[in-house]
Amino acid sequence: MSLLSPSVHEFAFTVPDPPEVVFDWHTRPGAFLRLAPPWQPARVVREAENLVDGVAVLALPAGRRWVAQHLYGEYAAGRSFADRLVSRPFVVPVSWHHQHDLEPGPGGTVVVDRVTTTVPRRLLEPMFAYRQRQLCDDLTAHRLAASSPRLTVVVTGASGLVGSALSAFLTAGGHTVIRLVRHEPTSHGERYWNPDQPDPAALVGVDAVVHLAGEPIAGRFTAEHQARIRDSRVEPTRRLVRAASTAGVPVFVSASAIGIYGAARSEEELTELSTPGGASSPAS
């Protein structure tokens, strides 16, 4: 196949949700990020503000940009939308037209991705296999929680590996995420916090706090590094808990090195007093 000869590749699978539910999921903030394979050297810079004529941007190595324009003439509410590559991210010209179709089928919705591109199919198959699994898993999780109310969740460390994925998962499920940041907020979805003196006012009206902020553990475990890890977690977490309590937040979740408890603790309730566990069996 010539690099300049586009081919049509179709990827189809079925999810047990009606088309309107699947379509609504795609319209929400975070959906694009949830479908982006983590192994690809691309970072979501901007999600399209809508599927009608919005623009999505991916950052690639060496300052390159993948810019996808949604196509007004190929949009059908509840049924289909399409985007086309409008930038030139590589030296070799690449064409890309992606049609998303949602078709009613036995037991749910047939999700059909039709891609007309010069990219070889062997490079597309892992990406669309990942997208299929991710969409199925996310829709299943949101279906199980469908009877619960939508929440407003504050997240610290929202730009990190876990925080960005969690925030996207929540917003794509219809929840509201407020990111606590240590700089001047740049959008209505951000609020300022000072880890040394968190303001309870930033947590008023919030249903839950998910605390993920802290010094990265990557690097050599020198005494100085260990001190930074501890100092960034212990006291800031204690202060944020107090602020959340003052603001009346009913749920506080903190994730930090929970792997120390081991992989097989079944239904055991774990606390800071629990013993460390192994990789495959509970601690004795």
N, C-alpha and C positions, 0 to 999 in steps of 0.2 A: 504494500500500500504506500502510495506517495504521501509524504508529509503534507502536501498541499491538497490532498483529495479527502474531503470530509466523508465520514461514514455515519450511518445512523445505528445507534446502539440502544436497545431497549432492556430495561430492568423492571420486573413486575413482582409484586408480592401482595399478600392479603393481610389486613389487620381487622380484628373483630369489633370495629367501631364504625358508626355511620359516617358518611362522607362529610357532613357538616362539622362533626367533632374533629375529624382529621384536618379539615381545612382550617378551622379556627386555631388549632394548635400551630399550624404553619404561620399564621398571621401575628403571633405574639412575639414580644421581645425575647430573645434567648433561643428561639427555634433554630436559627441559622448556626449559632455557635454549637448547639447540641449535635448538629449533624456534621460538623467539621471533624474529620478524623484527626486524632491527636498526633499521629506519626508524620503527617504531612508538614513540610516546612512552610507553613502559612499561618498567619495570625489574623483573626477577625478584627479589623479596624473599625468597621462601621456596618451595622446591619441595615438592610433596606427599611425605610420608614413605612413602607407599604408594599404589597405585592402587585399593585397596579402599574406603577411607573417609578418605583423607588430604586435607589442605587445601593449596592452592597460593595464593600471594599475589603480585600484581603491584602495583608502585607507579606511580601515574599523576600527571600534573602537579597542582599545587595541593593536594598532600597527600591525594589520593583513593586508594582502594584497590579493586582488582578481586580479589575473594575467590572462589575456585572450590572447591566441595566435591565430592569424589568420592563416588559413590553405591554403597553396599554392595549394594543389591538389583539393580544392573545390572552387576555385576562377574562375569565368567566367566574363570577362570584360563586364560591362553594364547589367549583368543579375543576378549574385549571388555572395555571399561571405559567409564565415563561420568562427566562432571562437570557441575555446574550452578552458575551465578552466584548467590551468596547475599548479596552486598553490593549497595549502590546507589551506584555510582561517578559517576553523572551526574544532572543535574537531571531530564532526561527519563528515565522508567523504561525499562530495557532488560532483556529476558529473554534467557537463554542456556542451552541444554542441548546438550552436545556428546557424541555417542556415537562411540566408536572401535571399529571392528570389523575383525578380521583373518580373512579367508576364504581357505582353500586354493584356488589357481587354477592354471591351466596355466603351468608354469614358475616357480612361486613363490607369493607371497602377494598377494592383493588387499587393499589397505588402503583402508578406506571410512570417511570422516568424514561423519557426519550431524549437522548443526547446526540446531536449532530455535531461531530467534532473531528479534528485531525489527530486527536490524542488516541493512541492504540487502546483497544478494548482491554488488553491485559493490565493496563494501568488503571482502568476504571473499575474493574471488578472488585478489588478489595475495598475501594471507597464506597461503592454502592452496597456491598455486603454489610459494611459497618453502618451506613445510614439506615438500612433496613432493620438491623438489630436494635439500633439506638431508638428509632421511632417506635418499634413494637414495645420495647421495654419501658420507654417513657409513658406511652399511652396506657400501658397496663398499670403502671404506678398511679397515674392520675385517675384512672378508672376506679381503682380500689379506694381512692380518697374522694370520690365524686360527691359523696353525701356530706362531707365535712365542709365547713365554711372556708372561703378564701381568706388568707392571712396576710398581715403586714409583718414582714420579717426584716430585722436589722442584721446585717452581716458585716463583721470586721474581717480584714484580710480578703476582701472580695475580689481583688485583682490577682490573687495567687492561684495556683493550680487547682486546688480543691474549691476555693471560694468562687472562682469564675464559673466552674462547672455547676456548682450548687445554685448559684444565683440564676444562671440560665435555665436550669431545670425548674426552679420555682416560678420564674416569670412566664416560661412557656406553659406552665400549668395553670396560669391565671392568678397567681399570687403576686403581691407587691413586695419588691425588695428595695430596702433603703441601705445604701452602702455607707458605712462610717469611714471617713477619710481624714487624713492628717494635713490636708491642704484646704485652701478655700474651695468650697463646693462649686462645681461647674454645671450642675443640673439639679432638677427637683428630686432626683433619685439619690442624692448624696447629702449627708449631714456631717458637719465637722465634729471630731472628737479629739480630745487631748488625753492620751493614755495615763498621764500623771494626775489628771483631774477631770475625769469624764463628767459631762453635764447631764443630769437626769432629764433636763428639758428635751434633749435630743432623742429620748426614748419614750416620750409621752405618746400614747395611742398605738403602741406597738404590741403585737401579739406574741412575739418571740425574738430572742437575741441568739444568733449563732456566732460564737467567738472563735475566729480562726487566726487572728493576727499573732505574730511573734517572729523573732529572729530566725532566719532560715537555718536548718540543721546541717546543710551541705557544707563541707569543708573539714579541715582537721579539727579533732576534738581537743584542742588545747585548753588550758585552764581559762584563758581569756574568752575563748569561744563558748565554752560551757557556761561561763558567768553571764555572757550576753543572752544566751538562750534562756537561762533561768530568770534573769532580771526582766526579760521582755514578756514573760508569761505569768509569773507568780503574782507580783503586786498589781500589774495592770489588770489581770483577770479579777483579782479581789476587788479592786476599785470599780470595775465595770459591773460586777455583780451587785455591789452596793447601790450604784446608780440605777440599775435596772429594778432593784427592789424598791427604791424610793419612787421610781416612776410607775410602779405597779405592774411591771411586765410579768406575766404569769409563767413564762417558760424561758429558761436560759440553758443553752447547749454550748459546751466548750470541748473542742477536739484537739488533743495534743498528745501524740505518742501513745495512743491506745494499744498499739501493737505489743507493748510490754506484757499485756495480760495473756497473750497466746491466741492461737487461732481456733481453739476448740473448747470454749467454756459453756457451750449449750445455752440454757436459759438462766445460768447463774447471774445474779445481780452483782456487778463489779463496782467497787469504790476505790478510793485512794488507799484504803487499808488492805485491799486484796493482794494476794501474792502474785509474782510474775508467773507467766505460763510458758509452755513450750510451743513448738511449731505445729505439733499434731495431736497433743494430748493435754488435758487439764493439769494444772499444777497439783501436786499431792498435798 
